[in-house]
C-alpha cells in the first residue's frame, strides 16, 4: 500500500471514528448506570418479597405460640408433676401430638418445642425427621435457654449451632417452662436459591454486625468488609464492590428484616450482567446524522479503492477454478491493484497457452501410439496369410490357392477402402470369416468354427482388428493336438452384470490353453513389444488399445475353460456410429 493511500485511510478513520468512540463510551456508561438501577430495583423487589415472606412466617409462628399458651392447659401442668409420673407422661404425649399436628401448617418453620428446665426435658416437633436436626435441637435448645437473658425473651434471636445458624424465638411460660420456634437459616435461603436466573448470582443472609449466616462462603476478597457494606446498603439501593483479586465488579443489593436483625443480600457479577447487554448495537442507532454521512463517505471511498478491486480479483479466481480461461480483469485506478491485476491477466494468458500446448502434445502422443499399434498388427496378419498361401502352392493345390487368394483380396480391398479406426461388429466378423475360411482350406478335416452374433449387436462399433488377433492366436498356439478336431467358437451375449449398457464377446477353443506364466505376463502392465516376445504382439496390442480407447470402460479376461482350451472374454459398452466422428453416443 502506498504512503498516500495509507495516509488517506488513516485520516478518514480518525475523522469518522473519533466521534463514534466518544459517543460509545458515553453510551456504555449511561447504559451501565441504567442497567444497575433496573437490576437493583428488580432484585430489591425480589428480596423484599422474600423478606416479607420470612417476616410473615415468623409472625405466624409467634401468633401460634401465644394462641397455644392461651388455649392449651397441658403445658402448664408439666410443672405440677414429677418427670416419671403417669400424669407428666400423658401431658407430654398430648403436647407432642399437638405440636406434630400443627407444624404441618407452617412450611417455613423447622420446629416447635417446649422445654422444662426443672425436669431438663425437651418436647418438640420437626418438619424434617432427619437425625441431624433432632440432634442439633436436643443439643442447642437447653444451652440457649440457660444462657438467654430477659431482654432476649419474646423476640427472635440469631443462634449459632454446630450445624450453622438458626433463628429462634423463646417465650417464658413460667419460671420453669419455655416454648419456642426454631428456623434454620438454610430453610429461609431455599426459596432464594431456586430463584436464580442465567446470571452469576449468589444470595446471602447477613447479620447487622456483618456476619454471614448462610452456609455459602463469601466469594469476594476482603477488600470491602461486610459491616461497612451493610451500613452503606442502609442508605443506598445498591453498592458496587470492586474485587481486586478477581478483577471483577459485583452489584450488591440488600433488604432488611423487620422481625430479626438480619438482611437478605444478592451479589451479582457485573460481567455476567453486561454480556447480554447489546450496548454497542444500541448505541449505533443513535449516532448523529453527521457522523453517519461522514462514515458513508468513508465507506464509499474504501469500496472504490479497496473492496471493488478485491472483489473483482476474487471473482476472477473463482472463474479460473471453474475452468474459464477467457476471463480478463479490468484495470484498477489504485496503483497496487493495477499491478496485481496486470500480473493476474498475464498469468491467465500463460496458463491458457500452456494448457493448449499440453493438450495438443497429449493428442499427438496418443495418435502416434495408435498408429504404431495398428502398424504392428497389419504386417503380422499379412505375413501369416502369405505363409499359408506359400505352403498351398508348394502342395500344388491351385483351387485352394484361388480361394485363399480371393479371401485375401477381399481383405486387402477392405483395408484400402477403409481408413477408419472403428468399424461395425459385422465388418469385424466378416474379416474373421475370411481368415477362418483360409485356415479351413488349409485344415479341411480338423478345424471347425462357429460364429453366433445376434443382429442387435452387429451395428455397434468396435476398434478395427480387435477380435481377429485372438482368433489367430487360438489357431497358431492352441491348435497343437493335431489328432483331434480343433474348434473355435465366437459368440456375443448381453453382459450379465449390466445388460442394458454393455455386451460381451467370447472367443473359446478346445486347444492347449494358456499357461499360468503367459496369463500373468499378458495381463501385467510390464508386458510390451520391446521385451523381445514377438509371438503375442497382437494380443498385447489389443489389450493396450482397449485401455486407450475406452479409458477403463471396456474389460478383457483371459482364462482357461473347465474342459481345457483358452477363453477370451471381452466386455464392450454400447457405442453406436459416433466414435469415428469424435462424439460418444451411449445407447
C-alpha positions in Angstrom: 0.0 0.0 0.0 1.4 3.4 -1.0 2.0 6.1 1.6 -0.6 8.4 0.0 -3.3 5.7 0.3 -2.2 4.8 3.8 -2.4 8.5 4.9 -5.9 8.9 3.4 -7.2 5.8 5.1 -5.8 7.0 8.5 -7.2 10.5 8.1 -10.6 9.2 7.2 -10.5 6.7 10.0 -9.7 9.4 12.6 -12.3 11.8 11.4 -15.1 9.2 11.3 -14.3 7.0 14.3 -13.3 9.6 16.9 -16.9 11.0 17.5 -18.2 7.4 17.3 -15.8 6.2 20.0 -16.6 9.2 22.3 -20.3 8.6 21.9 -19.9 4.8 22.5 -18.1 5.5 25.8 -20.8 7.8 27.0 -23.5 5.4 25.8 -21.8 2.5 27.6 -21.6 4.4 30.8 -25.2 5.5 30.6 -26.4 2.0 29.7 -24.5 0.5 32.6 -26.0 3.0 35.0 -29.5 2.3 33.7 -28.8 -1.4 33.9 -27.6 -1.1 37.5 -30.7 0.8 38.5 -33.1 -1.5 36.8 -31.4 -4.7 38.2 -31.3 -3.2 41.7 -34.9 -2.3 41.5 -35.9 -5.7 40.2 -33.7 -7.6 42.7 -34.8 -5.3 45.6 -38.4 -6.2 44.8 -37.5 -9.9 44.8 -35.6 -9.6 48.1 -38.3 -7.5 49.7 -40.8 -10.2 48.7 -38.8 -12.9 50.4 -38.2 -10.8 53.4 -41.9 -10.2 53.7 -42.5 -14.0 53.4 -39.8 -14.7 56.1 -41.3 -12.0 58.4 -44.8 -13.3 57.8 -43.6 -16.8 58.7 -42.0 -15.6 62.0 -45.2 -13.6 62.8 -47.4 -16.6 62.2 -45.0 -18.7 64.4 -45.2 -16.1 67.2 -49.0 -16.0 66.9 -49.2 -19.8 67.1 -47.1 -19.8 70.3 -49.3 -17.3 72.0 -52.5 -19.0 70.9 -51.2 -22.3 72.1 -50.4 -20.9 75.6 -53.8 -19.2 75.7 -55.9 -22.3 74.7 -53.9 -25.4 75.8 -53.6 -26.1 79.5 -51.4 -29.3 79.3 -48.2 -27.2 79.0 -48.9 -25.6 82.4 -49.4 -29.0 84.1 -45.8 -30.1 83.3 -44.6 -28.2 86.4 -47.0 -29.9 88.8 -45.9 -33.5 88.1 -42.8 -35.4 88.5 -41.0 -36.4 85.3 -41.6 -40.1 85.9 -45.2 -39.8 86.8 -48.0 -41.0 84.6 -49.7 -37.6 84.5 -46.4 -36.0 83.3 -46.1 -38.6 80.5 -49.7 -38.1 79.4 -49.3 -34.4 79.2 -46.0 -34.8 77.3 -47.7 -37.1 74.8 -50.5 -34.7 74.4 -48.2 -31.8 73.7 -46.1 -33.8 71.2 -49.2 -34.9 69.3 -50.5 -31.3 69.2 -47.2 -29.8 68.0 -46.7 -32.6 65.4 -50.2 -32.0 64.0 -49.8 -28.2 63.9 -46.3 -27.8 62.5 -47.5 -29.2 59.1 -49.3 -25.9 58.6 -46.1 -23.9 58.8 -43.8 -24.9 56.0 -41.0 -22.4 56.8 -40.8 -23.4 60.5 -38.4 -26.2 61.2 -39.5 -27.0 64.8 -41.8 -26.1 67.7 -40.6 -27.0 71.1 -41.4 -27.0 74.8 -38.6 -27.1 77.4 -38.9 -27.9 81.1 -35.9 -26.5 82.9 -36.8 -28.3 86.1 -37.0 -31.7 84.6 -34.5 -31.0 81.9 -36.9 -32.4 79.4 -37.3 -31.2 75.8 -40.6 -31.8 73.8 -40.5 -30.8 70.1 -42.0 -31.5 66.7 -39.9 -31.0 63.5 -40.7 -30.8 59.7 -37.6 -32.8 58.8 -37.4 -36.0 60.7 -33.7 -36.5 59.9 -31.3 -37.3 62.7 -29.3 -34.1 62.1 -31.9 -31.6 63.1 -33.1 -33.7 66.0 -29.5 -33.9 67.3 -29.0 -30.1 66.9 -32.2 -29.2 68.7 -31.6 -31.6 71.6 -28.1 -30.2 72.0 -28.7 -26.5 71.4 -32.1 -25.6 73.0 -31.2 -26.4 76.6 -27.9 -24.5 76.2 -29.7 -21.5 74.7 -32.4 -21.4 77.4 -29.9 -21.5 80.2 -28.0 -18.5 78.7 -30.9 -16.4 77.5 -31.3 -13.0 79.1 -34.7 -11.5 80.0 -34.2 -8.9 77.2 -33.9 -11.8 74.6 -37.2 -13.4 75.6 -40.2 -12.9 73.3 -38.0 -11.7 70.4 -36.4 -13.6 67.6 -32.7 -14.2 68.1 -29.9 -15.5 65.8 -28.3 -18.6 67.3 -25.0 -20.2 66.2 -25.1 -24.0 66.3 -22.7 -26.8 65.4 -24.6 -27.2 62.1 -24.7 -23.5 61.2 -27.0 -20.6 62.2 -30.7 -20.7 63.2 -33.3 -18.1 64.1 -35.1 -18.9 67.4 -37.9 -17.3 69.4 -38.5 -18.4 73.0 -41.4 -17.4 75.3 -41.3 -17.9 79.0 -44.5 -19.7 80.2 -43.4 -19.5 83.9 -40.1 -19.7 85.7 -39.6 -23.3 84.6 -41.4 -23.9 81.3 -40.4 -22.3 77.9 -42.0 -22.6 74.5 -40.4 -21.5 71.2 -40.0 -21.9 67.5 -36.9 -22.8 65.5 -36.0 -21.8 61.9 -32.8 -22.9 60.2 -31.2 -20.3 58.0 -30.9 -22.8 55.2 -34.7 -23.2 55.2 -35.1 -19.4 54.7 -32.5 -19.5 51.9 -34.1 -22.3 50.0 -36.6 -20.1 48.0 -33.9 -17.7 47.1 -31.6 -20.4 45.8 -34.4 -21.6 43.5 -34.9 -18.0 42.1 -31.5 -17.7 40.4 -31.5 -16.6 36.7 -29.0 -17.1 34.0 -26.5 -14.6 35.5 -23.8 -15.3 38.0 -25.7 -14.5 41.2 -25.4 -15.5 44.9 -27.7 -14.9 47.8 -26.6 -14.5 51.5 -28.2 -13.8 54.9 -26.1 -11.4 56.9 -26.5 -10.2 60.4 -26.4 -6.5 61.2 -22.9 -6.9 62.5 -21.8 -8.2 59.1 -21.6 -11.9 59.8 -22.7 -14.3 57.1 -25.3 -16.6 58.4 -25.9 -18.8 55.3 -23.7 -21.7 54.6 -22.3 -20.2 51.4 -18.8 -18.7 51.7 -18.3 -15.1 50.8 -16.5 -15.5 47.4 -15.3 -11.9 47.2 -11.9 -10.9 48.6 -11.9 -8.9 51.8 -11.3 -5.5 50.1 -14.7 -4.5 51.3 -15.7 -5.5 54.9 -19.3 -6.7 55.4 -20.1 -4.3 58.3 -19.2 -1.4 56.1 -21.2 -2.8 53.2 -24.3 -3.3 55.4 -24.1 0.2 56.7 -23.8 1.6 53.1 -26.7 -0.6 51.9 -28.9 1.0 54.6 -28.7 4.4 52.8 -28.4 3.2 49.1 -30.4 0.9 46.9 -27.3 -0.9 45.7 -23.5 -0.9 46.0 -20.7 -1.7 43.5 -17.9 -3.8 45.0 -14.6 -3.9 43.2 -12.8 -7.3 43.8 -9.1 -6.6 43.2 -8.2 -10.3 43.5 -10.5 -11.5 40.7 -10.5 -8.1 38.9 -14.3 -8.1 38.7 -17.1 -5.8 39.9 -20.1 -7.0 41.8 -23.5 -5.5 42.2 -24.8 -5.9 45.8 -28.5 -5.3 46.7 -29.9 -5.9 50.2 -33.2 -5.9 52.1 -33.5 -5.9 55.9 -35.9 -8.0 58.0 -38.3 -6.2 60.5 -38.5 -9.1 62.9 -34.9 -10.2 63.3 -31.6 -8.3 63.0 -30.7 -9.9 59.6 -30.6 -8.8 56.0 -31.0 -10.7 52.7 -28.5 -9.6 50.1 -27.9 -10.5 46.5 -24.4 -10.4 44.9 -24.4 -10.4 41.1 -21.3 -10.4 38.8 -21.3 -7.3 36.7 -19.6 -9.2 33.9 -22.5 -11.6 33.6 -25.0 -8.8 33.5 -23.2 -6.8 30.8 -22.5 -9.8 28.5 -26.2 -9.8 27.5 -26.4 -6.1 27.1 -26.1 -5.1 23.4 -25.0 -1.6 24.2 -22.7 -1.3 21.1 -25.5 -2.2 18.7 -28.0 0.0 20.6 -25.5 2.9 20.5 -25.1 2.7 16.8 -28.8 3.6 16.3 -28.2 7.0 18.0 -25.2 8.1 16.1 -25.7 11.7 14.8 -26.7 12.1 11.2 -23.5 14.0 10.6 -21.4 11.1 11.7 -23.4 8.7 9.5 -22.8 10.9 6.5 -19.1 11.0 7.2 -19.0 7.3 7.7 -20.9 6.7 4.5 -18.3 8.8 2.5 -15.5 6.9 4.2 -17.1 3.5 3.3 -17.7 4.6 -0.3 -14.0 5.6 -0.6 -12.9 2.2 0.8 -15.3 0.4 -1.5 -13.9 2.1 -4.6 -10.3 2.0 -3.5 -10.2 -1.5 -1.9 -13.3 -3.6 -1.8 -14.3 -3.4 -5.5 -10.8 -4.3 -6.9 -10.5 -7.1 -4.3 -14.0 -8.5 -5.1 -13.1 -8.3 -8.8 -9.9 -10.2 -8.2 -11.6 -12.9 -6.1 -14.3 -13.3 -8.8 -11.7 -13.9 -11.4 -10.0 -16.5 -9.2 -13.3 -18.3 -8.8 -13.9 -18.4 -12.6 -10.4 -19.8 -13.1 -11.2 -22.5 -10.6 -14.3 -23.3 -12.7 -12.1 -23.7 -15.8 -12.9 -20.3 -17.5 -9.5 -19.2 -19.0 -11.1 -16.4 -21.1 -11.6 -14.2 -18.1 -9.7 -10.9 -18.1 -9.9 -8.3 -15.3 -10.4 -4.6 -15.8 -7.5 -2.3 -14.7 -7.9 -0.6 -11.3 -7.1 3.1 -10.6 -5.2 2.1 -7.5 -1.6 1.5 -8.3 -1.2 -1.5 -6.2 -4.3 -3.3 -7.6 -3.4 -2.2 -11.1 -0.1 -4.0 -10.9 -1.7 -7.0 -9.3 -4.5 -7.3 -11.9 -2.0 -6.9 -14.7 0.1 -9.8 -13.4 -3.1 -11.8 -13.0 -4.1 -11.3 -16.6 -0.7 -12.2 -17.8 -0.7 -15.4 -15.7 -4.1 -16.4 -17.2 -2.8 -16.0 -20.7 0.3 -18.1 -20.0 -1.8 -20.8 -18.3 -4.2 -20.9 -21.3 -1.3 -21.3 -23.8 0.4 -23.9 -21.6 -2.8 -25.9 -21.3 -3.4 -25.9 -25.1 0.2 -27.0 -25.7 0.0 -29.8 -23.2 -3.4 -31.0 -24.6 -2.0 -30.9 -28.2 1.1 -32.8 -27.1 -1.1 -35.5 -25.4 -3.2 -35.9 -28.6 -0.2 -36.2 -30.8 1.3 -38.8 -28.4 -1.9 -40.9 -28.3 -2.3 -40.7 -32.1 1.2 -41.8 -32.7 0.8 -44.7 -30.3 -2.4 -45.8 -32.0 -0.8 -45.6 -35.5 2.2 -47.6 -34.1 0.0 -50.3 -32.7 -2.0 -50.7 -35.9 1.2 -50.8 -37.9 2.3 -53.7 -35.7 -1.0 -55.6 -36.3 -1.3 -55.4 -40.1 2.2 -56.9 -41.1 1.7 -59.7 -38.6 -1.5 -60.8 -40.3 -0.1 -60.3 -43.8 2.9 -62.5 -43.1 0.8 -65.3 -41.6 -1.5 -65.3 -44.6 1.3 -65.3 -47.2 2.9 -68.1 -45.4 -0.2 -70.2 -45.7 -0.5 -69.5 -49.5 3.1 -70.5 -49.9 2.5 -73.9 -48.4 -0.6 -74.5 -50.5 1.3 -73.5 -53.7 4.0 -75.9 -52.7 1.3 -78.6 -52.4 0.0 -77.6 -55.9 -3.5 -77.2 -54.6 -4.3 -74.4 -57.0 -8.1 -74.4 -56.3 -7.4 -73.8 -52.7 -4.9 -71.2 -53.6 -7.5 -69.4 -55.7 -10.0 -69.4 -52.8 -7.4 -68.2 -50.4 -6.3 -65.5 -52.8 -9.9 -64.4 -53.2 -10.3 -64.2 -49.5 -7.1 -62.3 -49.2 -8.1 -60.0 -52.0 -11.3 -59.2 -50.1 -9.3 -58.4 -47.0 -6.9 -56.1 -49.0 -9.9 -54.4 -50.7 -11.4 -53.6 -47.2 -8.1 -52.3 -45.9 -7.6 -50.0 -48.9 -11.2 -48.7 -48.9 -11.5 -48.1 -45.1 -9.1 -45.8 -43.1 -11.4 -45.7 -40.1 -10.2 -46.5 -36.6 -13.6 -48.0 -35.8 -15.7 -50.5 -37.7 -19.0 -52.2 -37.0 -19.0 -55.6 -35.3 -20.5 -57.1 -38.5 -17.5 -55.8 -40.6 -15.1 -57.3 -38.0 -16.9 -60.6 -38.2 -16.6 -60.6 -42.0 -12.8 -60.2 -41.6 -12.7 -63.1 -39.2 -14.7 -65.3 -41.6 -12.2 -64.6 -44.4 -9.4 -65.6 -42.0 -11.2 -68.7 -40.9 -12.0 -69.7 -44.5 -8.3 -69.5 -45.3 -7.5 -71.7 -42.3 -10.2 -74.2 -43.1 -8.9 -74.5 -46.6 -5.6 -75.4 -45.1 -7.0 -77.8 -42.5 -10.3 -79.1 -44.0 -10.9 -82.0 -41.7 -9.6 -80.9 -38.4 -10.8 -77.3 -38.0 -14.4 -76.4 -37.1 -15.6 -72.8 -36.5 -18.8 -71.3 -35.2 -19.8 -67.6 -35.1 -23.0 -66.5 -33.3 -23.5 -62.8 -33.4 -27.2 -61.6 -32.9 -28.4 -58.9 -35.2 -28.9 -56.5 -32.4 -25.1 -56.2 -31.8 -23.9 -56.1 -35.5 -24.3 -52.3 -35.9 -22.2 -51.4 -32.8 -18.8 -50.1 -33.4 -15.6 -51.5 -32.1 -11.9 -50.7 -32.8 -10.6 -52.4 -36.0 -8.9 -55.8 -35.7 -9.8 -56.1 -32.0 -11.2 -59.7 -32.1 -9.2 -61.2 -35.0 -5.8 -61.4 -33.2 -7.4 -63.7 -30.5 -8.8 -66.0 -33.2 -5.5 -66.1 -34.9 -3.7 -66.7 -31.6 -6.1 -69.6 -30.9 -5.2 -71.3 -34.2 -1.5 -70.7 -34.1 -0.8 -71.5 -30.4 -3.8 -73.6 -29.4 -4.0 -75.9 -32.4 -1.3 -78.4 -31.3 -3.4 -81.5 -30.7 -3.4 -82.5 -34.4 -5.1 -85.8 -33.8 -8.3 -84.1 -32.5 -10.7 -81.7 -34.1 -9.9 -78.2 -33.2 -13.0 -76.0 -32.5 -13.2 -72.2 -32.4 -16.4 -70.7 -31.1 -17.3 -67.0 -31.2 -20.4 -65.7 -29.5 -21.9 -62.3 -28.5 -24.2 -62.2 -25.4 -25.6 -59.5 -23.0 -23.3 -58.6 -20.2 -24.5 -60.4 -17.1 -23.7 -57.5 -14.7 -25.0 -54.6 -16.8 -27.0 -55.9 -19.8 -28.6 -52.5 -20.6 -25.2 -50.7 -21.1 -22.7 -53.5 -22.2 -22.4 -56.7 -24.1 -19.8 -59.5 -24.1 -17.9 -61.2 -26.9 -16.3 -64.6 -26.1 -13.7 -66.5 -28.2 -13.3 -70.1 -27.0 -11.3 -73.0 -28.2 -10.5 -76.6 -27.1 -6.8 -76.3 -27.6 -4.0 -76.4 -25.1 -5.0 -73.2 -23.4 -2.8 -70.5 -21.7 -0.1 -71.3 -19.3 -0.2 -69.6 -15.9 3.0 -67.7 -16.7 1.6 -66.5 -20.0 -1.7 -65.3 -18.4 0.3 -63.3 -15.8 2.5 -61.8 -18.5 -0.2 -60.8 -20.9 -2.3 -59.0 -18.3 0.6 -57.3 -16.5 1.4 -53.7 -17.1 5.1 -54.7 -17.8 4.3 -56.7 -21.0 5.3 -54.7 -24.1 6.6 -55.4 -27.6 10.1 -54.2 -26.7 10.6 -57.1 -24.4 11.5 -59.4 -27.3 8.4 -61.5 -27.2 7.0 -61.3 -30.8 4.7 -64.3 -30.5 2.0 -62.3 -28.8 2.2 -58.8 -30.3 -1.4 -59.0 -31.5 -2.8 -59.8 -28.1 -0.8 -57.2 -26.3 -1.8 -54.6 -28.8 -5.5 -55.4 -28.3 -5.2 -55.0 -24.5 -3.3 -51.7 -24.9 -5.9 -50.3 -27.5 -8.8 -51.2 -25.2 -7.3 -49.2 -22.4 -6.6 -46.2 -24.6 -9.9 -46.2 -26.5 -12.4 -47.0 -23.8 -10.5 -45.5 -20.8 -11.3 -48.4 -18.5 -15.0 -48.9 -19.6 -14.1 -52.0 -21.6 -12.7 -55.1 -19.9 -10.8 -58.2 -21.1 -10.5 -61.5 -19.3 -8.1 -64.3 -20.4 -8.6 -67.7 -18.7 -8.8 -71.5 -19.4 -12.1 -73.3 -19.7 -13.1 -76.0 -17.3 -12.6 -78.7 -20.0 -9.3 -77.1 -21.3 -8.7 -74.7 -24.1 -8.3 -70.9 -24.0 -11.2 -68.5 -23.4 -11.1 -64.8 -24.1 -14.0 -62.7 -22.9 -14.2 -59.0 -23.9 -16.8 -56.5 -22.5 -17.8 -53.6 -24.7 -20.0 -50.6 -23.8 -22.8 -49.8 -26.3 -21.4 -47.2 -28.6 -23.1 -46.7 -32.0 -22.0 -44.7 -35.1 -20.1 -42.0 -33.2 -16.6 -42.9 -32.5 -15.3 -42.1 -36.0 -16.9 -38.6 -35.5 -15.2 -38.0 -32.2 -18.5 -38.0 -30.2 -19.7 -40.6 -27.8 -23.3 -41.6 -28.2 -24.4 -44.0 -25.4 -27.4 -46.3 -26.2 
